Amino acid sequence: LSRIQFTYDTAERTYFKDAVSPGKHTASSHRLSALVTPAGKSYECQAQQTISLISSDHQKSVQLLLSEVRIQPFDITADFVFSEEHKCPVDQREQLEETLPLILGLILGLVIVITLCVYHIHHKLTANQVQIPRDRSQYKHMG
């Protein structure tokens, strides 16, 4: 998506109460690089995204808030069927933040188990060996 044009009417009293300059206005974006999706995939983003627009009424700042978005750009194989989804960077980061502690926990647990196994094997191998005292006073008199 390279450009968005949004038209709104501030004379509509349901959404705009006591508007200063009622009438139709247009807000648009320039050089937008949102909703980027590889060819043949649909765009999906559960997280909230904010797109700032420049209004024709220069006194107004317009922000478009998007959440739970799924869009199928071109290459439609069948009506009302989405192709494989491509998750937005925010959702990918959240998924990584959820799985990373699990992966690190499993690795730490595996390191602990390996350490205990090595200690146990080392202890078994050295338990049968006779320990020679280093202090000569413990030797019997051979006289």
C-alpha positions as CSV (number, residue, x, y, z in Angstrom):
1,L,0.0,0.0,0.0
2,S,1.7,3.2,-1.1
3,R,-1.1,5.8,-0.6
4,I,-4.3,6.1,1.4
5,Q,-7.0,8.7,0.8
6,F,-9.6,9.1,3.5
7,T,-12.7,11.4,3.0
8,Y,-14.7,12.5,6.0
9,D,-17.6,14.9,6.6
10,T,-17.5,16.9,9.8
11,A,-21.1,18.0,9.2
12,E,-22.1,14.5,10.2
13,R,-23.3,15.0,13.8
14,T,-23.2,11.3,14.8
15,Y,-19.4,11.3,14.8
16,F,-18.5,15.1,14.9
17,K,-20.2,17.1,17.6
18,D,-19.9,20.9,17.4
19,A,-17.5,20.9,14.5
20,V,-15.7,24.3,14.0
21,S,-15.7,24.1,10.2
22,P,-18.3,21.5,9.1
23,G,-18.0,20.0,5.6
24,K,-16.2,17.4,3.6
25,H,-12.4,17.0,4.1
26,T,-9.8,14.7,2.7
27,A,-6.8,13.2,4.5
28,S,-4.1,11.4,2.6
29,S,-0.7,9.8,3.1
30,H,2.4,10.3,1.0
31,R,5.1,7.7,0.5
32,L,3.4,5.1,2.7
33,S,4.9,1.7,3.1
34,A,2.3,-0.1,5.2
35,L,0.7,-3.5,4.8
36,V,3.7,-4.9,2.9
37,T,3.0,-8.4,1.7
38,P,4.9,-10.9,-0.5
39,A,3.2,-11.8,-3.8
40,G,0.6,-14.5,-3.5
41,K,0.1,-14.1,0.3
42,S,-2.6,-12.3,2.3
43,Y,-1.7,-9.7,4.9
44,E,-2.7,-10.3,8.5
45,C,-2.1,-8.2,11.6
46,Q,-3.9,-8.6,14.9
47,A,-2.0,-5.8,16.6
48,Q,-3.1,-2.2,16.4
49,Q,-1.3,0.0,13.8
50,T,-1.5,3.7,13.5
51,I,-1.2,5.5,10.1
52,S,-0.9,9.3,10.2
53,L,-2.6,11.2,7.4
54,I,-2.2,14.8,6.3
55,S,-5.6,16.6,6.2
56,S,-6.8,19.1,3.6
57,D,-8.1,21.0,6.6
58,H,-4.6,21.9,8.0
59,Q,-6.0,22.4,11.5
60,K,-6.8,18.7,11.9
61,S,-4.5,15.8,12.5
62,V,-6.0,12.5,11.2
63,Q,-4.8,9.1,12.4
64,L,-6.1,5.9,11.1
65,L,-6.1,3.1,13.7
66,L,-6.2,-0.4,12.3
67,S,-6.5,-3.7,14.2
68,E,-7.3,-7.3,13.4
69,V,-6.7,-6.6,9.7
70,R,-6.7,-9.3,7.0
71,I,-6.4,-8.3,3.3
72,Q,-6.0,-10.3,0.2
73,P,-4.0,-8.3,-2.4
74,F,-4.5,-9.5,-6.0
75,D,-3.8,-13.1,-7.1
76,I,-7.2,-14.2,-5.7
77,T,-7.6,-17.9,-6.4
78,A,-11.2,-18.2,-5.3
79,D,-13.9,-15.8,-4.0
80,F,-13.9,-15.3,-0.3
81,V,-10.8,-17.4,0.3
82,F,-7.6,-16.0,1.7
83,S,-4.3,-17.3,0.6
84,E,-1.6,-18.2,3.2
85,E,-1.1,-15.3,5.6
86,H,1.9,-13.2,6.0
87,K,2.0,-11.8,9.5
88,C,3.0,-8.2,10.2
89,P,6.3,-7.4,11.9
90,V,4.5,-6.5,15.2
91,D,2.7,-9.9,15.3
92,Q,5.9,-11.7,14.4
93,R,7.8,-10.0,17.3
94,E,5.0,-10.8,19.7
95,Q,5.1,-14.5,18.6
96,L,8.9,-14.5,19.2
97,E,8.5,-12.9,22.6
98,E,6.0,-15.7,23.5
99,T,8.2,-18.6,22.3
100,L,11.7,-17.4,23.2
101,P,11.3,-17.9,27.0
102,L,10.0,-21.5,26.3
103,I,13.0,-22.3,24.1
104,L,15.5,-20.8,26.6
105,G,13.8,-22.8,29.4
106,L,14.1,-26.0,27.5
107,I,17.8,-25.4,26.7
108,L,18.5,-24.6,30.3
109,G,16.7,-27.7,31.5
110,L,18.7,-29.8,28.9
111,V,22.0,-28.3,30.2
112,I,21.1,-29.2,33.8
113,V,20.1,-32.8,32.8
114,I,23.3,-33.3,30.9
115,T,25.4,-31.9,33.8
116,L,23.7,-34.3,36.2
117,C,24.3,-37.2,33.9
118,V,28.0,-36.4,33.4
119,Y,28.4,-36.0,37.2
120,H,26.6,-39.3,37.9
121,I,28.7,-41.2,35.3
122,H,31.9,-39.6,36.6
123,H,30.9,-40.6,40.2
124,K,30.2,-44.2,39.2
125,L,33.5,-44.6,37.4
126,T,35.6,-43.1,40.2
127,A,33.7,-44.8,43.1
128,N,35.3,-48.3,42.5
129,Q,38.9,-46.9,42.5
130,V,40.9,-47.2,45.7
131,Q,41.8,-43.8,47.1
132,I,45.5,-43.6,48.0
133,P,46.0,-41.3,50.9
134,R,48.3,-38.5,50.2
135,D,49.4,-38.1,53.8
136,R,52.1,-40.7,54.4
137,S,51.3,-40.8,58.1
138,Q,48.2,-43.0,57.3
139,Y,50.5,-45.8,55.8
140,K,51.1,-48.8,58.1
141,H,54.6,-49.1,59.4
142,M,56.4,-51.6,57.2
143,G,59.2,-52.3,59.5
